[in-house]
Amino acid sequence: QVQLVESGGGLVQVGGSLRLSCRVTGTPRSVLSLASMSWYRQTPGSQRDLVASISRLGSKNYADSVKERFIISKDNTKNEVYLQMSGLRPEDTAAYYCNLKMQSKDIWGQGTQVTVSA
């Protein structure tokens, strides 16, 4: 059973940086060359919004609010996806979720909290 495990969240001051990681488990071979991976974020009472995505071929897409500040990357050999966040702002505070889409699969991680203090 494919599962996603996020890590790297925490408390950071305005202007600081964090690196989120998402590890894909439960598969014996690299799936990232076959899957589209994304990071979403959600605050209480709001919908889950796309932050960044990376296609199976490595094409990247970002929400306007994080362009020039966040970088999504992946390591196919490790089955891991990363979100490097810099220039963090209070409005970046949210639970961040990793998502995998591949064929009929649409899998979510449990989320990791990012809190940016002013």
C-alpha positions as protocol buffer text, in pm:
chain_id: "A"
residue {
  index: 1
  type: GLN
  ca { x: 0 y: 0 z: 0 }
}
residue {
  index: 2
  type: VAL
  ca { x: 150 y: 329 z: -111 }
}
residue {
  index: 3
  type: GLN
  ca { x: 176 y: 588 z: 166 }
}
residue {
  index: 4
  type: LEU
  ca { x: 319 y: 938 z: 192 }
}
residue {
  index: 5
  type: VAL
  ca { x: 508 y: 1053 z: 499 }
}
residue {
  index: 6
  type: GLU
  ca { x: 575 y: 1426 z: 538 }
}
residue {
  index: 7
  type: SER
  ca { x: 830 y: 1582 z: 768 }
}
residue {
  index: 8
  type: GLY
  ca { x: 1014 y: 1908 z: 822 }
}
residue {
  index: 9
  type: GLY
  ca { x: 742 y: 2137 z: 946 }
}
residue {
  index: 10
  type: GLY
  ca { x: 782 y: 2356 z: 1250 }
}
residue {
  index: 11
  type: LEU
  ca { x: 789 y: 2706 z: 1391 }
}
residue {
  index: 12
  type: VAL
  ca { x: 996 y: 2967 z: 1210 }
}
residue {
  index: 13
  type: GLN
  ca { x: 1027 y: 3343 z: 1222 }
}
residue {
  index: 14
  type: VAL
  ca { x: 928 y: 3574 z: 941 }
}
residue {
  index: 15
  type: GLY
  ca { x: 1187 y: 3564 z: 665 }
}
residue {
  index: 16
  type: GLY
  ca { x: 1313 y: 3225 z: 771 }
}
residue {
  index: 17
  type: SER
  ca { x: 1339 y: 2900 z: 579 }
}
residue {
  index: 18
  type: LEU
  ca { x: 1214 y: 2545 z: 609 }
}
residue {
  index: 19
  type: ARG
  ca { x: 1250 y: 2234 z: 398 }
}
residue {
  index: 20
  type: LEU
  ca { x: 961 y: 1992 z: 384 }
}
residue {
  index: 21
  type: SER
  ca { x: 1013 y: 1633 z: 279 }
}
residue {
  index: 22
  type: CYS
  ca { x: 766 y: 1375 z: 153 }
}
residue {
  index: 23
  type: ARG
  ca { x: 873 y: 1012 z: 142 }
}
residue {
  index: 24
  type: VAL
  ca { x: 678 y: 762 z: -66 }
}
residue {
  index: 25
  type: THR
  ca { x: 663 y: 421 z: 99 }
}
residue {
  index: 26
  type: GLY
  ca { x: 503 y: 89 z: 23 }
}
residue {
  index: 27
  type: THR
  ca { x: 638 y: 51 z: -326 }
}
residue {
  index: 28
  type: PRO
  ca { x: 940 y: -155 z: -424 }
}
residue {
  index: 29
  type: ARG
  ca { x: 1052 y: 74 z: -704 }
}
residue {
  index: 30
  type: SER
  ca { x: 1067 y: 439 z: -783 }
}
residue {
  index: 31
  type: VAL
  ca { x: 720 y: 574 z: -855 }
}
residue {
  index: 32
  type: LEU
  ca { x: 819 y: 935 z: -893 }
}
residue {
  index: 33
  type: SER
  ca { x: 913 y: 881 z: -1257 }
}
residue {
  index: 34
  type: LEU
  ca { x: 553 y: 775 z: -1310 }
}
residue {
  index: 35
  type: ALA
  ca { x: 366 y: 1009 z: -1077 }
}
residue {
  index: 36
  type: SER
  ca { x: 278 y: 1374 z: -1049 }
}
residue {
  index: 37
  type: MET
  ca { x: 365 y: 1505 z: -702 }
}
residue {
  index: 38
  type: SER
  ca { x: 229 y: 1815 z: -536 }
}
residue {
  index: 39
  type: TRP
  ca { x: 233 y: 2013 z: -216 }
}
residue {
  index: 40
  type: TYR
  ca { x: -92 y: 2165 z: -90 }
}
residue {
  index: 41
  type: ARG
  ca { x: -164 y: 2370 z: 217 }
}
residue {
  index: 42
  type: GLN
  ca { x: -470 y: 2429 z: 427 }
}
residue {
  index: 43
  type: THR
  ca { x: -570 y: 2656 z: 714 }
}
residue {
  index: 44
  type: PRO
  ca { x: -865 y: 2584 z: 945 }
}
residue {
  index: 45
  type: GLY
  ca { x: -1195 y: 2656 z: 777 }
}
residue {
  index: 46
  type: SER
  ca { x: -1040 y: 2697 z: 433 }
}
residue {
  index: 47
  type: GLN
  ca { x: -1002 y: 2475 z: 132 }
}
residue {
  index: 48
  type: ARG
  ca { x: -684 y: 2292 z: 53 }
}
residue {
  index: 49
  type: ASP
  ca { x: -486 y: 2496 z: -201 }
}
residue {
  index: 50
  type: LEU
  ca { x: -214 y: 2391 z: -441 }
}
residue {
  index: 51
  type: VAL
  ca { x: 128 y: 2531 z: -352 }
}
residue {
  index: 52
  type: ALA
  ca { x: 356 y: 2360 z: -603 }
}
residue {
  index: 53
  type: SER
  ca { x: 364 y: 2057 z: -828 }
}
residue {
  index: 54
  type: ILE
  ca { x: 622 y: 1859 z: -1022 }
}
residue {
  index: 55
  type: SER
  ca { x: 534 y: 1628 z: -1304 }
}
residue {
  index: 56
  type: ARG
  ca { x: 680 y: 1287 z: -1364 }
}
residue {
  index: 57
  type: LEU
  ca { x: 915 y: 1446 z: -1619 }
}
residue {
  index: 58
  type: GLY
  ca { x: 1015 y: 1724 z: -1381 }
}
residue {
  index: 59
  type: SER
  ca { x: 806 y: 2017 z: -1499 }
}
residue {
  index: 60
  type: LYS
  ca { x: 726 y: 2250 z: -1212 }
}
residue {
  index: 61
  type: ASN
  ca { x: 430 y: 2470 z: -1134 }
}
residue {
  index: 62
  type: TYR
  ca { x: 381 y: 2716 z: -848 }
}
residue {
  index: 63
  type: ALA
  ca { x: 103 y: 2918 z: -696 }
}
residue {
  index: 64
  type: ASP
  ca { x: 157 y: 3288 z: -760 }
}
residue {
  index: 65
  type: SER
  ca { x: 186 y: 3354 z: -386 }
}
residue {
  index: 66
  type: VAL
  ca { x: 497 y: 3137 z: -350 }
}
residue {
  index: 67
  type: LYS
  ca { x: 679 y: 3198 z: -677 }
}
residue {
  index: 68
  type: GLU
  ca { x: 1039 y: 3310 z: -628 }
}
residue {
  index: 69
  type: ARG
  ca { x: 1025 y: 3190 z: -264 }
}
residue {
  index: 70
  type: PHE
  ca { x: 949 y: 2817 z: -278 }
}
residue {
  index: 71
  type: ILE
  ca { x: 1119 y: 2544 z: -479 }
}
residue {
  index: 72
  type: ILE
  ca { x: 981 y: 2197 z: -537 }
}
residue {
  index: 73
  type: SER
  ca { x: 1218 y: 1915 z: -622 }
}
residue {
  index: 74
  type: LYS
  ca { x: 1235 y: 1539 z: -612 }
}
residue {
  index: 75
  type: ASP
  ca { x: 1478 y: 1252 z: -594 }
}
residue {
  index: 76
  type: ASN
  ca { x: 1343 y: 960 z: -793 }
}
residue {
  index: 77
  type: THR
  ca { x: 1603 y: 723 z: -652 }
}
residue {
  index: 78
  type: LYS
  ca { x: 1495 y: 796 z: -295 }
}
residue {
  index: 79
  type: ASN
  ca { x: 1122 y: 826 z: -367 }
}
residue {
  index: 80
  type: GLU
  ca { x: 1125 y: 1165 z: -200 }
}
residue {
  index: 81
  type: VAL
  ca { x: 981 y: 1505 z: -284 }
}
residue {
  index: 82
  type: TYR
  ca { x: 1091 y: 1829 z: -123 }
}
residue {
  index: 83
  type: LEU
  ca { x: 960 y: 2179 z: -77 }
}
residue {
  index: 84
  type: GLN
  ca { x: 1227 y: 2434 z: 2 }
}
residue {
  index: 85
  type: MET
  ca { x: 1058 y: 2738 z: 151 }
}
residue {
  index: 86
  type: SER
  ca { x: 1235 y: 3068 z: 203 }
}
residue {
  index: 87
  type: GLY
  ca { x: 1127 y: 3421 z: 278 }
}
residue {
  index: 88
  type: LEU
  ca { x: 847 y: 3280 z: 490 }
}
residue {
  index: 89
  type: ARG
  ca { x: 557 y: 3504 z: 577 }
}
residue {
  index: 90
  type: PRO
  ca { x: 281 y: 3477 z: 841 }
}
residue {
  index: 91
  type: GLU
  ca { x: 34 y: 3398 z: 562 }
}
residue {
  index: 92
  type: ASP
  ca { x: 235 y: 3085 z: 482 }
}
residue {
  index: 93
  type: THR
  ca { x: 120 y: 2939 z: 813 }
}
residue {
  index: 94
  type: ALA
  ca { x: -78 y: 2624 z: 735 }
}
residue {
  index: 95
  type: ALA
  ca { x: -80 y: 2249 z: 737 }
}
residue {
  index: 96
  type: TYR
  ca { x: 114 y: 2129 z: 434 }
}
residue {
  index: 97
  type: TYR
  ca { x: 13 y: 1810 z: 256 }
}
residue {
  index: 98
  type: CYS
  ca { x: 195 y: 1598 z: 3 }
}
residue {
  index: 99
  type: ASN
  ca { x: -9 y: 1447 z: -281 }
}
residue {
  index: 100
  type: LEU
  ca { x: 63 y: 1175 z: -535 }
}
residue {
  index: 101
  type: LYS
  ca { x: -137 y: 1126 z: -853 }
}
residue {
  index: 102
  type: MET
  ca { x: -65 y: 830 z: -1074 }
}
residue {
  index: 103
  type: GLN
  ca { x: -310 y: 647 z: -1300 }
}
residue {
  index: 104
  type: SER
  ca { x: -609 y: 585 z: -1073 }
}
residue {
  index: 105
  type: LYS
  ca { x: -424 y: 668 z: -753 }
}
residue {
  index: 106
  type: ASP
  ca { x: -476 y: 993 z: -562 }
}
residue {
  index: 107
  type: ILE
  ca { x: -294 y: 966 z: -231 }
}
residue {
  index: 108
  type: TRP
  ca { x: -244 y: 1217 z: 50 }
}
residue {
  index: 109
  type: GLY
  ca { x: -3 y: 1234 z: 337 }
}
residue {
  index: 110
  type: GLN
  ca { x: -101 y: 1314 z: 693 }
}
residue {
  index: 111
  type: GLY
  ca { x: 26 y: 1672 z: 676 }
}
residue {
  index: 112
  type: THR
  ca { x: 293 y: 1871 z: 854 }
}
residue {
  index: 113
  type: GLN
  ca { x: 232 y: 2202 z: 1028 }
}
residue {
  index: 114
  type: VAL
  ca { x: 425 y: 2514 z: 934 }
}
residue {
  index: 115
  type: THR
  ca { x: 388 y: 2816 z: 1160 }
}
residue {
  index: 116
  type: VAL
  ca { x: 549 y: 3148 z: 1077 }
}
residue {
  index: 117
  type: SER
  ca { x: 568 y: 3391 z: 1366 }
}
residue {
  index: 118
  type: ALA
  ca { x: 581 y: 3764 z: 1320 }
}
